[in-house]
Amino acid sequence: QVHLVESGGGLVQPGGSLRLSCAASGGAFSIFRMGWYRQAPGDQRQLVATITTGGIANYADSGKGRFTISRDSAKTTVYLQMTSLKPEDTAVYYCKVTTNVGADYWGQGTQVTVSS
């Protein structure tokens, strides 16, 4: 069982920045991909960005040029640096890990609110 702990959400003004972190632990597993998704009230959960253990990153159009996904050298922690935040970025952000055998694990979510 993979356990994910997210941190870094909060309230920020439009144009501001936030950095989200997600640390994976527990059990014997190999991670294939880590990523961030978000869900605004009334909306479906949507991709924000993913990164493979090989370092290949993928971004949704909404975050291109503003968000950067990265992971630590141990490849068990994933970060999402968000800049130039907009009110429409307001959502609960979820971390997701996909293992080498295709199992998906989700974090509990962290609230990001962009408001003046």
N, C-alpha and C positions, 0 to 999 in steps of 0.2 A: 504494500500500500504506500503510495507516494503522498506525502504531506506537503502542502504549499502554504507559505505564510507571506501575505502581501503587506506592503506598507507604502507610505508616501502620499496618499491622497489628502485632499483638503480643499479649503476655499481659497481661490486665487482670483485676482482681478483680470479682466480682459487684457491680453497682451503679456500676461505673466507666464511663469514657467513652473513646472513641477517635475519631480523625478519619482517614478514608481519603481518599487523593487519587489521581487518575488523569489523566495528561497525555497528550493525543493529538498526534501530529506525523507529518510525512512525507507526501509526495505532494500532489497538488492534490485536495482533497476538501471537500465541504460536509457538515457534521454536521447530522442531523435530530434525533437523540435520543442521549443518553448515560444510562447506568444502571449499577446494581450488582446482581449476582446472587450467591448463595452456595450452596455445596455442602458438606454435612456428610458424614462417612463413611457409606457405605451408602445415601445419599439422592440423589435427582435434584437437579440444579441448579435453584434457585428464584429467582424475582424478589424483590428487596429494594425497589428504588425506581428510577424513571426520571425524567428531566427532558428536555423538548424545548428546542430553541433559543429557542422563544417563552416559556419559563419555566413551562410546565405540568408539574407534578410528579404522580407517581403512586406510591403506596406499597402494599406488601403489608400485610395486616392485622397481621402479626407485628411490624412496625416502627412502625406508626402511633402518634404521640404520643411516640416515643422517638428515632426517626431523622429526620434532615433532610438532604435532598439539595439541592445547590446547584452553580452553575458560575461560573467567572470571567467577567469582562467580555468576554474574547476568545472565550469559549464553546468553548475547547479543553481546559479542565481541569474535571473534575467532582469534587465532594467528597461524602463521606457522613459526617456528624456523628452518632455513635452515643452515646446516653446511657442510663443505667439498664440497662446490659448484664446479660444473664442467661446462665447456662451453656448454655442452648439456642441462644444466638446463636453458639456456637462453630462455625466453618466456615472454608472457604477462600472468600474474597470475590473475585469477578471483576468487572472493569470491562468494559462492552460499549458499543461505539459503532455506531450505525446511520447510514449516510450518506443523503443525499437521493435516491440511486438505489437504496436498499434493501440495500446491502451491509453485512454485520455483521462487526465485528472485536472480538476478545476480548483482554484482558490476560492476563498469566501467572498471576495470582492472588496474593493475599496472605492469610496465615494470621491469623485472629483466634481467640484462645483466651480464654475467660472461665472462670476458675477461682480458687478460694481456695487 
